[in-house]
């Protein structure tokens, strides 16, 4: 028997991490008919049988279009409504009057940055990135008891999260099943290869220095000193900081060794497979939701990763197993670690094999789909 699931997320943009996750999850769910309910589609997904665009405010979609969402649930004869978003979705989600079970995927619950974190960089840098815009700043102030009460009041039957900190913050909620799941990539025959002659370092994500782009640019001369033929490929989604990043590259003195690509890649995994190492020197715990999909996708093709010990990377990066960890905002350590991996074939192979094994064991979409399908069965049985 087919289970009908209505996925609710606003807006839907396949280039965004959460929406990519929704699309990939729906594609891997067995025996499920998935439909999408959203305010508007900016870049379409491929896994949905039907798409329902209801308009309205993107930020307040669950409130401003509550009646329209309810009618869509009834019209599609959904067995389960699956909400996707940050912790605000728990507070603004489906009304408790709905008779259809609600499952909620919580992708992030930001915490207030420490004084040490704030001192590390500028307020402007955090505010202009995903680290601390207004919505995130308010999220850090929501008390845990308020979220638990909202889940119970709205009769949310199940919560899924990929972030261990979110699962710990929610803790046991009466009548709500909380499940920690994997997800982020798939392993097949596609593989990166060691290239001692012309290695390519890749960083991918939003064009913001919170991702450590400035740290990587400062570290690159040390890499070039050891490997003059090395290349740096930056796959960046345009944002307000992109012009400043371009200026930094142009004035670096080694711009001819750097490529900046701003067109979204049709298949990031194939782009990663043409590179030699992934560098993700994030500067903040909340740079992105955990785990960063770009990092998992890079690991799925066997790219060794050099990253930092921030909260969004800690669940997936295991030092000396699938990558190397370096101190935050430390160009010398970052350059040394990159040089170590690119000049030692044995180290590269060990980390490459470990990256693939990590995705197979914990971070595949198949794993996420199995956890989700199991929660669906529990919810429907109850």
N, C-alpha and C positions, 0 to 999 in steps of 0.2 A: 504494500500500500504506500502510495506517494504522500509524503508530508509536505504541506504547502507552507512556506516561510516567507514572510514579508520583511525584507531588510529595510530599515529606516535610518537614513543618514542624510545630512544636508550641509552644503550642497554636495553633489557627487562630481568629483574630479579624479579621474583615473591616475593623474600625475601625483596626487596627494597620497601620503603614506597610508592613512586610515582607509581611504577609498580603494587603494590597491589591495589592502588586506581584505576588505569586504568582498571584492571581486574574486580574489584568489580563493578565499574560503568557500564562497558559493560554488565556485567551479569544482571544488574537490569533495563537496558533500554528497554522499551516495543516497539515492532514493529520495531526493529532495527537489521540489520545484521551487526555485528562488525567484522572487519578484522584488523590484526596487521601488521604494517610496522616497521621494526627495523634493526639495524645493526647486532645484533646477539641475540640469546636467551640463557640465562644462567640458568634460572629456568622458566619453561613454565607456562603460565596461562591456564585457563580453559574456558574462555568466548568467544573465538574467533573462527569464522567459518573457517578462514584460516590465516596463518602466512607467511609473506614475509620477509626473511632475506636477506639484501642487502650488508652486509659486510661494510668495510670502518671504518673510525675513529668513535669511540663512541662519543667523545666530539664535533667533527665537522661534525656529521652525516648529518645534514640538508644542509650543504654546499658541503661536499665531495661527497654526493650521490644525489644531487639535481635532476639531469636528471633521475636517476633510480627511485627516488621517484615519479617524474612526470609520468613516464611510468607506474608505479604501480597504480597510481591514475586512469590513463586511462584504464588500463587492468581490474581493479576491478570495473569499472564504478561507482566509489564512488559518492554519492550525497554530502557528506561533508567530508572534511579532518579535523580531530581533533588532533591538536598538544598538546603534554604534556611535561612540563618541567618547569624550572625556567625562570627568566626574560631574560636570554640569548636567549631562544627559540624565543622570540618576535623579537629579532634583527637578528637572523640567520634562521628564519623560511621560510615557503613556499614563492616562488617568486610571485610577483603581477601579473605575466603573467598567472598564473593558473586561469582557468575559473570556478573551483570548489570552493564553499564557504569554508572559513577556520575559524574554531573555535579553540581557544587556551586556554587550562587550565594552569594557572600560579600558581604553587604551592608555590613559594617563591620568594621574592625580598629582600635579606638581606640588613640591614642597618649597617653602620660602627659602631662598638662598641664604647661606650663612654669611656672617660679616667677612669671613676670610674670602669667600667666593666673590662677594661684592667688591672687595678691595683688589681682587685679581685683575679686574678689568673695569671698563667704564659703564655707568648706568645707561648711557646712550646705546652701547653695543648690545646690552641685554634687552633693552626695550625695543630695539629695531630687529630683533631676531625672534625665534620661537621661545626664547627662554623666559621672557617676562613682559609680554604685552598685557593689556588691561584684563583680558579674560583669564589669563594664566595667573596674574597677580591676585585676582579675586579668588581663584581656585585654591590658592595656598592658604586662604583664610577660612575655608569651610571646615567646621569641626567634624570629626569622625561620627559622632553620635547623630548629627543632622543627616548625614548620608545614609546611615543604617536605618534611621527612622523613615526616611523617604522611600527606601527600598521596600520596607515592610508596609508602609501606608499605600504604596502604589502596587503592592502585590507582585513585585518582580520575582519570578519563580527561580531564575538562575542568573549568575554573573560569571562572565568569562574574562580573564585578563592574562596577558603575557608578561606582566610586570610583577615580580615577587613582592615589591613594596606595596603595590595596590592591594594584592591579596592579603598582605599582613595588616594594612590599614583598615580594610573592611572587616577582617576577622569573622567570627561566627555571627551570622545574621539569622534571626528566627525566620523560618519558612523560606529562606533564600539560599539556594545552593551556590557556593562560590568555588569556581574551578580555575586552577592555573593551567595554562595550555602553552604549547609551542607555536610553531608557525613562522613563516618568513621566506622559505625557499624550497626548492626541489632539487634532488640530486639525480643526474642522468650521466650520459657519456661526455657531456661538454666539460672540458678542462682547460685551465690555464697551463702554461708551460714555462719552465725556467729559461731565462734568456740572459746569458752572461754578456753578450755583445752589445745589446741595445735594450736594456730593461726599461719597463714603463711603470711608473708609480701612478696610481689613480686615486682620486678623491671624488666622491659624488654626493650631491645633495643640494640644499638651498645655498644660494650665494650669500653667506653670512659668516663673519669671522668667529662667531660662537662655535662653529664647527672646526676651528683651528686652522683655517686656511692661511691666516697670517703666520702662524707658527710653522706651518709646512713650508711656506715661501722662505722664511728665515732659516730653515734647516736645509733647504735644497742645495745651497753652495757647498756644504760639507759632503753631500752625496756626489755632486759633480766633481769635487776634488779627487775622490776615489774612483769614480766611474764617469768620465767625461761624456760618454755617449748616452747617459741616462736621460729619460724623458719624464716629464710630469704632465699627466692628462687630468684636467679638471672638468668634470661633467656637472655643470651648475644650472640650477633652476633660477631664472632671473629674479632679482629682488632689489631693494633700495640700495644695498651695499655693492652691487655688481660694478658700477662705474669706478668706485674706489678700489676694488680688487683689480680691475683691469689696469688702473693707473699704477698700482703697486707692481704688477707684473711687468708693465712697460718700462718702469724705472729700475728694475731689479738688476739689469746687466746680463741676465741670462734668459731673456724673453724668447729667444729662438729655440730654447729647449722646453718650452711650455705651450701646451694647447689648451685653450678654453673653449668648450662646446656648450652652448646654451639651448640648443634644440633638444626637447625631450627624446630620449632614446626609445625606439620601438621595442627593444629587448636589451635591458641592462646586462643580463647575464652574458650575452654574446659580446657586449662591449667589455665587460670584465675579463672574459676569457682571452682577450687580446692583450691583457696587461700582465704584469709580473708580481705586483704587490699592491695591497690596498692600505692607504693611510687615512686614519680617521682620528685625528688628535683633538677630539671634542674638549671644550673648555668648561662645560657646565653639566651638572647632573641631568637637567631637563632640556638638553639641546634638542632632543626629539623623544618620541615615545619608545619604550623598550619592547622588543629589540629593534634597532634601526633596520628597516627592511633592506636598505642598500648594503649594509654590512653582511647580513645573512645571505643575500644573493651573491655577494662577492665570495663568501666562504663556500657557497654551494658549488662553485666551479673550481675550487681548490686554491683560491688566492690566500696566501698568508696575510695576516692583518697586523698592523702596528697601530695601537690605539692608546687611550688613556683610561685610568681607573674611575670613570664617572658612572653614575648609577645606571644610565641607559645602556652602557656597554658591558657592565659587570656580569649580567646574566649569561652572556654568550662568549666573552673573551676569556680563555683560560691560558694564563701565561705559560709559554714553552710547550703548549699542546697544540693550539691553533693560531697563536699569534704572540706578539710581544707587547707588554705594557710599559709606557714611559710616563714620567711625571707630566702633569698638566702645564702647558705654556712653557715648555723647556726645549727650545730648538736644538740645542747641542745633543741632548739625549735622544730626541726624535731622529736627527740625522744619523747618529751612531747606530741606532737600532735598524734603520732602513738599510744602511750600508752593510751591516752584519748579515741581514737576510739575503741581500742581492749579491753578495760575494761568496756565500757559502752554500753550495748546491745541496749538501746534506741537510743543513738547517732548513733550507727552503722546502725540500721534499717532506721532512718531518712535519712542518707546520701546515703544508698543503694537505697532506693526508689527514692531519688532525682537524683541519677546517671542514673537510668533506664529512668526516666521521661525526663531528658535532651536529651538523645539519641532519644527517641520517638519524642520529640517536634522539634528537630533541627538538630541532627547529625546522621540520618539514611541514608543508601545508597538509600533507596526509595525516601527520600527527595531530595537527590542529583540528582537522575535519573529524577525526575519530573522537577526540574529546568533545567537540561540539555536538556531534550526532549522539553520543552517549548522554549528554545533558538533555538534548531534545527528548530522548526516550524516557528519561526520568521524569521530566516535566509533564509530558503527555500521559504517562502512566499514573501520575499523582492526580 
